[in-house]
Amino acid sequence: MYQNKNLIIIILSILLVILSIAYIALYNKEIVLPEPVVETIVQEKIVYVTKAQKTIKPIQKKEIKKEKVEVVKEEITYDLPEVEVPLTKDNEFIITSTRDNKGRFTISLISSKKPPKKAFYDRKIILESEIESDAYIGKFLFLVPPVLVDNISELSIKITDAVSGNSYIETAYCLDGIESAYKYSMNVSFTDGFSCYIQETGKAFKIPKPSEASKKRMLDIFTKLQKENKSKE
């Protein structure tokens, strides 16, 4: 019993010492306060940065001396293909033939001699024409190759009436004096016998001269046609 008391006293003494130490540690310890926050204002400094300018180096142009080259233009002659020209009963050659817009009269230009091939490929003189027979009026275009105008005595105008079946042939003296630089109107009448009248109406449309390239293309086409015709023979 006595020993138990002594043990309790020892334990209490130890606890008292521990509590004493804890008290001293808690209440006598120096409190560390946080350092005050000091706001530092830094003055803004503006620095202007100058950008490097692009330097353009001028390109040195080389002087090119152009030498004049004399170009000799050679005239191209056309070897035109053969053209089959229908013949009339009197062995005359039909140059051009057309019918009026109402279909009654057929108008033909006839030559007593075989015309040159150029007559069929060259530019034509165009005559805006009318044909009259009593109350009937028909319109048509009459084409005349300029190469034939110089030989009017060899040309004739043939008109066939589909209603009566009759044909009328007259020397083409009414075409005398026409030129490719002008356009004309032509009037053919059967009302009081046969008459042909032509009047100049202004300058013809000027067709520009073909270029060398277009001339070469035409020549190539004619050459090709000739080869095809020879191969068929």
C-alpha positions, 0 to 999 in steps of 0.5 A: 500500500505504501509502495503504491503511494510512492509510485503515484507521487513519482508519476505526478511529479514527472507530470508536473515537471512536463507541464512546467516545461510546456508552460515556459515554452509556450508563454515565454517564447518570443513571437516572430512577427511577419515582415511588413509588406513594402510596396515599391513603385518603380518609375516606368521608363519609355525606350523608343526603339528605332527600326532599321530601315530597309535599304534598296539597292538600285539594280544596274541596268545593262544597256542592250544595243539593238541592232537593226536587222533588215528583213527581206520579205518574199512575195508568196505566190499561190498555187491554187487548186483546180476549180471545176467550172460548169459550162453552159450549152454554148460552152461558156463558163459560169462564174457565179450563179444565184437565185432571188429571195422569192425563188423565181429568177436565177441570175448567172454571170457567164464568161465566154473564156475560161476565167483564171483560177484567181477569179474564184478565190479573190474578193468579189464586188458585191452588188445589192440587187433587185429584179422586177417583172411587172408586180413581182420584185425579188432581191439578190446579191450579185458577185463580180470578180474584179479580175474579170471587169476589165474584159466586160465584152467576154461577160454575159448576164443570164436570167432564167424564169422558173415560171415560164422556163425562158432564159434571157442572155445579155452582154454585161455592159451594165457592169462596165466601170465598177470597182472593188473600192465601192459598193453598188446597187443593181436593178434588173427589169423585165417590165418594159423589155430587159434593162440593167441599171447600176448605181454607186452607193458608197465605199466598200468595206476595206478588208485588211491585208492577210498576214504572212502567217495566214498566207502560209496557212492558206498555202498549206491548205492548197498543198494538202488539197493537191496531194489528196487529189493526186492520191485519188487519181 
